[in-house]
Amino acid sequence: MASTKMLKLPEVLEEIDMSRAAFYRMRARGKAPRLLKLPNGQLRCRRADLDAWWSSMEDAA
């Protein structure tokens, strides 16, 4: 059930140790973790999506 946790963008940025600007540059290139836009306009990232992104970064290294 932990994989259904939704992280706020500041939580994601803190975990990956990246600035918002750098994150958006990475997102524009399609290299950032998948984000979901909520009806209120806020962005969230599923814990499972962030974990999968971490795995893909390790594989690429």
ROSERO-205126 format. One record per residue (C-alpha): residue in one letter; x negated, y negated, z negated. Coordinates in steps of 0.001 Angstrom, whole numbers, padded with zeros to 6 digits, always signed. Each point is the difference from the previous one (the first is absolute). Example, Ala and Ser with C-alpha at 12.3 -4.5 7.8 and 13.67 -1.06 7.14 Angstrom:
BEGIN
A-012300+004500-007800/S-001370-003440+000660/
END
This chain:
BEGIN
M+000000+000000+000000/A-002981-002338-000442/S-000341-000158+003790/T+003285-001964+000199/K-001426-002864-002069/M+000082-003290+001846/L-002936-002358-000507/K+000191-003761+000385/L-002500-001590+002377/P-002084-001548-002838/E-000301+003475-001568/V-001191+001442+003321/L-002501-002846+000473/E-001367+000544-003519/E-000374+003736+000520/I-001813-000319+003331/D-001940-003065-001234/M+000859-002163+002998/S+001208-003547+000488/R+003435-000636+001451/A-001566-001629+003096/A-002300+002969+000630/F+002912+002386-000504/Y+002125-001829+002577/R-002893-000002+002501/M-000311+003758-000518/R+003764+000393+000324/A-000012-001937+003296/R-002514+002547+001343/G+002217+002877-001184/K-002563+001171-002569/A+001817-000834-003253/P+002287+002196-002107/R+003607+000083+001192/L+002242-002637-001591/L+003775-000086-000280/K+001939-003250+000071/L+002857-000060-002486/P+003307-001771+000776/N-001113-002897-002228/G-003143-000452+002143/Q-002457+001417-002516/L-002604+002519+001138/R-000561+003366-001663/C-002343+002905+000617/R+000909+003557-000900/R-002548+001657-002273/A-000138+002933+002445/D-000747-002353+002925/L-002819-001658-001938/D-001452+003382-000996/A+000174+001162+003643/W-001738-003207+001089/W-002780+000574-002568/S-000451+003544+001379/S-000223-001278+003576/M-002623-002565-001049/E-002070+002747-001660/D+000261+002169+003127/A-001149-002904+002188/A-003003-000780-002200/
END
